[in-house]
Amino acid sequence: YSNDHFTGIRIMGVFQNSLMGAAAAAASGGGGTTIYDYQIPKSVRMNKVSDSDGANFSKTFSGSPTSTKKGTFSTWLKRASVPSNETHAILVTGAGGGSSEQDIKFENNKLRLSGYSPSMDLTTTQLFRDTSAWYHIVVAWDTTQGTSTNRVKLYVNGEQVTSFSTSTYPSQDQVILWYSNTENRIGLQSWNDNNVYNGYMAETIGIDGTTYAASDFGETKNGVWIPKDASGLTFGNNGFYLNYASSGDLGNDVSGNNNDWTANNLA
């Protein structure tokens, strides 16, 4: 369902909710006025009722992507549960079963970017177990880069992640499957129903053909990571912008592309 959770906290990064007021006062200088140029009004609650009844969005793009080698994914997340033995899918594309697939997911409470045929495997050493915190995640890829570590970059709350327990980068000019003409899922690994995301999402944005940094989606203000208006970015053919503003049309794309997603098991 669509909810007004962000109306009160204005998304301020990894802070305990009890610290939100103090963070807001610090960012505003204590003046008590509106401190953000841009505010995110809505989120969606994606509830894992059971392994076979997880809320998710699905999309199979019909048009050709602007690029199969360059793109960006950005979303704000607040986890509702952090079991160490579960995988919670964020963005998944492909057929699965060891064949062509690429995933962004929480696995054992770490962030993992994985791919099979084509190969990719980046797993953070950092754990994400705070259910009171909002995390802003950006994944940017450009496989035309000559240096392997420049081909995929992961940012969390504005900071680039450089410490990985596994670090297999895509080969040069490797095709990336996200936003391709195969099934894409947000919140579910469709061939493995127990890999369901459980929590909130907001401002879920796909960029086709352009590599952006976290600073294009957010900024630091007095030590607090806050959102920026991303509506002016170049989305590309298969790009999308889900703001979850309408409970009757949760998968509506407001980028101007009309790349709407189908909401599944969402009230």
PADOSE-162690 format. One record per residue (C-alpha): y, x, z. Coordinates in steps of 0.05 Angstrom, whole numbers, plus 5000, padded with zeros to 4 digits. Layout:
<rs>
YXZ...
</rs>
This chain:
<rs>
500050005000507250214991510850355055517550575082515051155123520051645094526051205109526051455180523852175175526852365107521252865094522953495130516953935120512054185173515253925237512053525293514852825290517952935359522153495329524853085271531052875307532653585328531453845258536053305229541553465278540954205262541154085187547253645193550954075243550353515294555353075257550652465255552052325181547252295122545153015111541152975046543652924975536952614958532152184999525051954983524551225004517151064993510151345001503251074987497651045039491051235008485651005055478451245055474850605075468050895057465251415010464750904954471250534969476651064970483650914945485551304883489351304817486151424749488951604681486051814614491752064570491451834498496852284469496653034457499453454513505653864501501754464524494654604547496855264578503255104616504854574668506554394740504153914793508253714854506953224910508553104984502552985029501152765100493852795119490752245162484452615180482153345179474553375184472154075170466053855131469553415079473153535013479453125001481253104928488653124907488453204831481953244793480653274718474153334680466953114676464253474738457053664751458554394736461454234668468754234650473054054710479154294748481154084819486654124870483753934937483154045011476454365026474554545097481854435112484054975064487554854997483155024939484655054864477955064829475255024759468655064724468055224650473755444647473355834712478655874766477955924842483756024890482355844963487655955016486456315081491555835112488955195145492254515138490254115199496753805224496353045215503552965240506453425185508753305114506553855066509953954999505154264949506854544880501854834832504755184770500755494714502155904652495856234625499756594570502057094623499157794616498757904692493057484721496657314786502357004746497856514711497156034770502055984829501355554891507355374936507155025003513654785033517555234986513755875001509056184950502056274977499456984965493657025014487056754986479956825012477556754939482056944881479256834812484956714763484356394694483456854635489356964590490856364544485555954579486155204567487954804630485054104634490153754677493753204638488753274581485052724543479552664595479652274659484752494711484352244783489252284840485652224907478452214884473252664852470152114811463252424803462752564878465151944914465452254983470952734960476452224974483552384998485452045064492852025079499751915049502752154984509852134958513552364896507352554856509852904793506253204733509953664686506853794618509054424581513954734631512655174691517255014749517855334818517954974885525555064885526054564828523154014874525954214941530754664979531754965048537554685088538755015156531455225159528654545138524954445072527653805041526753454973531153494912531952974857526853164805528452604755532253074709526453554697523053604630516453214637513253344569508752874530503652744585508252854644509252314696513152134759509851674810514851454864510550884891516650434897513349774879507349534919505549084859505549674810503850304850501750704789508250594751510951224717518551274724519251914683520951514620514251674588510751034611504651444630502550924681496451044725491350524747491150394822483950324847481950044915489249994935492049364966
</rs>
